[in-house]
Amino acid sequence: MARLIMVVLWPSFLVAIVAEGFLFSLFDPHDLALVGNHIEVNPLAVYTIGFFSIWAFCSLASMLTCYLLAVPNDKKIPF
């Protein structure tokens, strides 16, 4: 189980690092607005929330990949 967790979390962690670098090189946390109102939030908090959100989505994608690899192929579907 620990191996499966590391197979899912480690690659998603590395991808989240790269994705956050790209995301915040395009968007400045000081320019965030929600429903037209400017949000006064510490940039470190925005970076942290952004990183963990991206990591969660990447982890879900990795878990789905592991699940699909483990599902037995009962039927052959011609493509």
DSSP file (Angstrom, degrees, kcal/mol; ACC not computed):
  #  RESIDUE AA STRUCTURE BP1 BP2  ACC     N-H-->O    O-->H-N    N-H-->O    O-->H-N    TCO  KAPPA ALPHA  PHI   PSI    X-CA   Y-CA   Z-CA
    1    1 A M     >        0   0    0      0, 0.0     4,-2.3     0, 0.0     5,-0.2   0.000 360.0 360.0 360.0 -40.2    0.0    0.0    0.0
    2    2 A A  H  >  +     0   0    0      1,-0.2     4,-2.2     2,-0.2     5,-0.2   0.886 360.0  52.3 -63.8 -37.1    2.9    2.4    0.8
    3    3 A R  H  > S+     0   0    0      2,-0.2     4,-2.3     1,-0.2    -1,-0.2   0.916 108.9  49.6 -64.4 -42.1    4.4    1.7   -2.6
    4    4 A L  H  > S+     0   0    0      2,-0.2     4,-1.6     1,-0.2    -2,-0.2   0.895 109.8  51.4 -63.4 -40.3    1.1    2.5   -4.3
    5    5 A I  H  X S+     0   0    0     -4,-2.3     4,-3.2     1,-0.2     5,-0.3   0.918 112.2  45.8 -63.4 -42.6    0.8    5.7   -2.4
    6    6 A M  H  X S+     0   0    0     -4,-2.2     4,-1.9     1,-0.2    -2,-0.2   0.854 108.4  56.3 -69.9 -33.4    4.3    6.8   -3.4
    7    7 A V  H  < S+     0   0    0     -4,-2.3    -1,-0.2    -5,-0.2    -2,-0.2   0.835 117.2  36.8 -65.3 -31.1    3.7    5.8   -7.0
    8    8 A V  H  X S+     0   0    0     -4,-1.6     4,-1.2    -5,-0.2    -2,-0.2   0.914 122.1  40.3 -85.0 -48.2    0.7    8.2   -7.0
    9    9 A L  H  X S+     0   0    0     -4,-3.2     4,-2.2    -5,-0.2    -3,-0.2   0.864 108.2  56.2 -77.7 -37.3    2.0   11.0   -4.9
   10   10 A W  H  X S+     0   0    0     -4,-1.9     4,-2.1    -5,-0.3     5,-0.2   0.957 111.0  41.0 -66.0 -51.5    5.6   11.4   -6.0
   11   11 A P  H  > S+     0   0    0      0, 0.0     4,-2.3     0, 0.0    -1,-0.2   0.903 116.2  51.1 -62.6 -37.0    5.0   12.0   -9.7
   12   12 A S  H  X S+     0   0    0     -4,-1.2     4,-2.2     1,-0.2    -2,-0.2   0.860 108.1  53.2 -67.7 -32.7    2.0   14.2   -9.0
   13   13 A F  H  X S+     0   0    0     -4,-2.2     4,-1.8     2,-0.2    -1,-0.2   0.926 110.0  47.2 -63.6 -45.8    4.2   16.2   -6.6
   14   14 A L  H  X S+     0   0    0     -4,-2.1     4,-1.7     1,-0.2    -2,-0.2   0.896 113.4  47.6 -64.8 -40.5    6.8   16.8   -9.3
   15   15 A V  H  X S+     0   0    0     -4,-2.3     4,-2.9     1,-0.2    -1,-0.2   0.879 108.6  55.3 -67.9 -37.1    4.3   17.7  -11.9
   16   16 A A  H  X S+     0   0    0     -4,-2.2     4,-2.5     2,-0.2     5,-0.2   0.870 104.8  53.9 -63.8 -36.0    2.6   20.1   -9.4
   17   17 A I  H  X S+     0   0    0     -4,-1.8     4,-1.8     2,-0.2    -1,-0.2   0.946 113.1  41.9 -61.7 -47.8    5.9   21.9   -8.9
   18   18 A V  H  X S+     0   0    0     -4,-1.7     4,-2.1     1,-0.2    -2,-0.2   0.918 114.6  51.2 -66.2 -43.1    6.3   22.5  -12.6
   19   19 A A  H  X S+     0   0    0     -4,-2.9     4,-2.9     1,-0.2    -1,-0.2   0.887 109.6  49.8 -63.6 -39.3    2.6   23.4  -13.1
   20   20 A E  H  X S+     0   0    0     -4,-2.5     4,-2.7     2,-0.2    -1,-0.2   0.888 107.9  54.3 -67.8 -36.4    2.8   26.0  -10.3
   21   21 A G  H  X S+     0   0    0     -4,-1.8     4,-0.7    -5,-0.2    -2,-0.2   0.924 113.3  42.0 -60.3 -43.9    5.9   27.5  -11.8
   22   22 A F  H  X S+     0   0    0     -4,-2.1     4,-0.9     2,-0.2     3,-0.5   0.924 114.9  51.1 -67.6 -44.2    4.1   27.9  -15.1
   23   23 A L  H >X S+     0   0    0     -4,-2.9     4,-2.0     1,-0.2     3,-0.8   0.937 114.4  40.8 -60.8 -49.4    0.9   29.2  -13.5
   24   24 A F  H 3< S+     0   0    0     -4,-2.7    -1,-0.2     1,-0.3    -2,-0.2   0.506 105.9  63.6 -86.4  -1.7    2.4   31.8  -11.3
   25   25 A S  H 3< S+     0   0    0     -4,-0.7    -1,-0.3    -3,-0.5    -2,-0.2   0.673 113.4  37.3 -83.0 -18.6    4.8   33.0  -14.0
   26   26 A L  H << S+     0   0    0     -4,-0.9     2,-0.4    -3,-0.8    -2,-0.2   0.789 120.6  45.3 -94.9 -34.6    1.7   34.0  -15.9
   27   27 A F     <  -     0   0    0     -4,-2.0    -1,-0.2    -5,-0.1     5,-0.0  -0.918  69.3-144.7-118.4 136.8   -0.5   35.2  -13.0
   28   28 A D    >   -     0   0    0     -2,-0.4     3,-1.8     1,-0.1     4,-0.1  -0.849  14.5-138.7 -96.3 130.7    0.5   37.5  -10.2
   29   29 A P  G >  S+     0   0    0      0, 0.0     3,-1.1     0, 0.0    12,-0.2   0.761 102.7  62.9 -60.2 -23.9   -1.3   36.8   -6.8
   30   30 A H  G 3  S+     0   0    0      1,-0.2     9,-0.1    10,-0.1    12,-0.0   0.701  97.6  57.7 -72.8 -17.8   -1.7   40.5   -6.2
   31   31 A D  G <  S+     0   0    0     -3,-1.8    -1,-0.2     7,-0.1     2,-0.1   0.308  77.4 126.3 -95.2   9.2   -4.0   40.7   -9.3
   32   32 A L    <   -     0   0    0     -3,-1.1     7,-1.6     7,-0.2     2,-0.3  -0.421  34.1-179.7 -70.9 141.3   -6.5   38.1   -8.1
   33   33 A A  E     -A   38   0A   0      5,-0.2     2,-0.5    -2,-0.1     5,-0.2  -0.997  16.4-157.2-140.9 143.2  -10.2   39.1   -8.1
   34   34 A L  E >  S-A   37   0A   0      3,-2.7     3,-1.7    -2,-0.3    -2,-0.0  -0.976  80.6 -18.6-124.7 116.5  -13.3   37.3   -7.1
   35   35 A V  T 3  S-     0   0    0     -2,-0.5    -1,-0.1     1,-0.3     3,-0.1   0.887 128.5 -52.1  54.1  44.1  -16.6   38.4   -8.6
   36   36 A G  T 3  S+     0   0    0      1,-0.2     2,-0.4    -3,-0.0    -1,-0.3   0.348 115.4 113.3  81.8  -7.3  -15.1   41.8   -9.5
   37   37 A N  E <   -A   34   0A   0     -3,-1.7    -3,-2.7     1,-0.0    -1,-0.2  -0.840  69.7-120.2-102.6 135.0  -13.7   42.5   -6.0
   38   38 A H  E     -A   33   0A   0     -2,-0.4     2,-0.5    -5,-0.2    -5,-0.2  -0.500  26.1-137.4 -70.8 137.0  -10.0   42.6   -5.4
   39   39 A I        -     0   0    0     -7,-1.6     2,-1.1    -2,-0.2    -7,-0.2  -0.856   4.7-151.7-101.8 125.4   -8.8   40.0   -2.8
   40   40 A E        +     0   0    0     -2,-0.5     2,-0.4     2,-0.0   -10,-0.1  -0.788  40.0 145.5 -96.2  93.6   -6.3   41.0   -0.2
   41   41 A V        -     0   0    0     -2,-1.1    -9,-0.1   -12,-0.2    -2,-0.1  -0.968  57.1 -99.8-130.6 145.6   -4.5   37.8    0.5
   42   42 A N    >>  -     0   0    0     -2,-0.4     4,-1.7     1,-0.1     3,-0.7  -0.430  30.4-132.9 -60.0 130.1   -0.9   37.1    1.4
   43   43 A P  H 3> S+     0   0    0      0, 0.0     4,-2.6     0, 0.0     5,-0.2   0.838 106.3  58.9 -57.8 -33.0    0.9   35.9   -1.8
   44   44 A L  H 3> S+     0   0    0      1,-0.2     4,-2.2     2,-0.2     5,-0.1   0.876 104.4  50.8 -63.5 -36.3    2.5   33.0    0.1
   45   45 A A  H <> S+     0   0    0     -3,-0.7     4,-2.7     2,-0.2     5,-0.2   0.889 109.9  49.8 -66.6 -39.1   -1.0   31.8    1.0
   46   46 A V  H  X S+     0   0    0     -4,-1.7     4,-2.6     2,-0.2    -2,-0.2   0.917 111.5  48.4 -65.7 -43.4   -2.0   32.0   -2.7
   47   47 A Y  H  X S+     0   0    0     -4,-2.6     4,-2.5     2,-0.2    -2,-0.2   0.906 113.6  47.8 -62.0 -41.5    1.1   30.0   -3.7
   48   48 A T  H  X S+     0   0    0     -4,-2.2     4,-2.5     2,-0.2     5,-0.2   0.938 114.0  44.6 -66.6 -48.1    0.4   27.4   -1.0
   49   49 A I  H  X S+     0   0    0     -4,-2.7     4,-2.1     1,-0.2     5,-0.2   0.908 114.7  50.4 -63.4 -41.9   -3.3   27.0   -1.9
   50   50 A G  H  X S+     0   0    0     -4,-2.6     4,-2.5    -5,-0.2     5,-0.2   0.920 110.8  48.9 -61.6 -44.5   -2.4   26.8   -5.6
   51   51 A F  H  X S+     0   0    0     -4,-2.5     4,-2.7     1,-0.2    -2,-0.2   0.944 113.2  45.1 -62.5 -48.7    0.2   24.2   -5.1
   52   52 A F  H  X S+     0   0    0     -4,-2.5     4,-2.0     2,-0.2    -1,-0.2   0.841 113.1  51.5 -67.9 -31.6   -1.9   21.9   -3.0
   53   53 A S  H  X S+     0   0    0     -4,-2.1     4,-2.1    -5,-0.2    -1,-0.2   0.936 112.8  44.5 -66.8 -46.1   -4.8   22.3   -5.4
   54   54 A I  H  X S+     0   0    0     -4,-2.5     4,-2.5     1,-0.2    -2,-0.2   0.905 112.9  52.2 -63.8 -40.5   -2.7   21.4   -8.4
   55   55 A W  H  X S+     0   0    0     -4,-2.7     4,-2.3    -5,-0.2    -1,-0.2   0.888 108.1  51.8 -63.0 -39.5   -1.1   18.5   -6.4
   56   56 A A  H  X S+     0   0    0     -4,-2.0     4,-2.2     2,-0.2    -1,-0.2   0.924 111.3  46.2 -63.6 -44.5   -4.6   17.2   -5.6
   57   57 A F  H  X S+     0   0    0     -4,-2.1     4,-1.9     1,-0.2    -2,-0.2   0.899 113.6  48.5 -66.3 -39.7   -5.7   17.2   -9.2
   58   58 A C  H  X S+     0   0    0     -4,-2.5     4,-2.2     2,-0.2    -1,-0.2   0.876 110.2  52.6 -66.7 -36.1   -2.5   15.6  -10.4
   59   59 A S  H  X S+     0   0    0     -4,-2.3     4,-2.7     2,-0.2    -2,-0.2   0.894 107.3  51.9 -65.1 -40.2   -2.9   13.0   -7.6
   60   60 A L  H  X S+     0   0    0     -4,-2.2     4,-2.2     2,-0.2    -1,-0.2   0.901 109.7  49.4 -62.6 -40.0   -6.4   12.2   -8.8
   61   61 A A  H  X S+     0   0    0     -4,-1.9     4,-1.9     2,-0.2    -2,-0.2   0.904 112.3  47.7 -65.7 -40.7   -5.1   11.8  -12.4
   62   62 A S  H  X S+     0   0    0     -4,-2.2     4,-2.4     2,-0.2    -2,-0.2   0.895 111.3  50.7 -66.9 -39.7   -2.3    9.4  -11.1
   63   63 A M  H  X S+     0   0    0     -4,-2.7     4,-2.6     1,-0.2    -2,-0.2   0.903 109.0  51.4 -64.2 -40.2   -4.8    7.4   -9.0
   64   64 A L  H  X S+     0   0    0     -4,-2.2     4,-2.7     2,-0.2    -1,-0.2   0.901 109.3  50.6 -63.4 -40.2   -7.1    7.1  -12.0
   65   65 A T  H  X S+     0   0    0     -4,-1.9     4,-1.9     2,-0.2    -2,-0.2   0.930 111.6  47.1 -62.4 -45.8   -4.1    5.8  -14.1
   66   66 A C  H  X S+     0   0    0     -4,-2.4     4,-1.3     1,-0.2    -2,-0.2   0.892 112.8  50.2 -63.2 -39.4   -3.2    3.2  -11.4
   67   67 A Y  H  X S+     0   0    0     -4,-2.6     4,-1.3     1,-0.2     3,-0.4   0.933 110.0  49.0 -64.4 -45.8   -6.9    2.1  -11.2
   68   68 A L  H  < S+     0   0    0     -4,-2.7    -1,-0.2     1,-0.2    -2,-0.2   0.821 109.3  53.0 -66.7 -30.1   -7.2    1.7  -14.9
   69   69 A L  H  < S+     0   0    0     -4,-1.9    -1,-0.2     1,-0.2    -2,-0.2   0.813 111.0  47.6 -70.4 -29.2   -4.0   -0.4  -15.1
   70   70 A A  H  < S+     0   0    0     -4,-1.3    -2,-0.2    -3,-0.4    -1,-0.2   0.678  87.4  99.9 -86.6 -19.0   -5.4   -2.7  -12.3
   71   71 A V  S  < S-     0   0    0     -4,-1.3     2,-0.1    -5,-0.1    -4,-0.0  -0.526  79.7-119.2 -71.4 127.4   -8.8   -3.2  -13.9
   72   72 A P        -     0   0    0      0, 0.0     2,-1.1     0, 0.0    -1,-0.1  -0.373  17.5-124.5 -67.6 146.7   -9.0   -6.5  -15.7
   73   73 A N        +     0   0    0      1,-0.2     3,-0.0    -2,-0.1    -2,-0.0  -0.755  39.8 165.3 -93.5  93.0   -9.7   -6.4  -19.4
   74   74 A D        +     0   0    0     -2,-1.1     2,-0.4     1,-0.1    -1,-0.2   0.876  61.4  39.2 -78.1 -39.2  -12.7   -8.7  -19.7
   75   75 A K  S    S-     0   0    0      2,-0.0     2,-0.7     0, 0.0    -1,-0.1  -0.873  73.0-134.8-116.4 145.2  -13.9   -7.7  -23.2
   76   76 A K        -     0   0    0     -2,-0.4    -2,-0.0    -3,-0.0    -3,-0.0  -0.884  22.0-161.0 -95.6 116.1  -11.9   -6.9  -26.3
   77   77 A I        -     0   0    0     -2,-0.7     2,-0.3     2,-0.0    -2,-0.0  -0.871  14.3-134.7 -99.7 118.1  -13.3   -3.7  -27.8
   78   78 A P              0   0    0      0, 0.0    -2,-0.0     0, 0.0     0, 0.0  -0.552 360.0 360.0 -74.0 133.7  -12.3   -3.3  -31.5
   79   79 A F              0   0    0     -2,-0.3    -2,-0.0     0, 0.0     0, 0.0   0.385 360.0 360.0-107.7 360.0  -11.2    0.2  -32.3
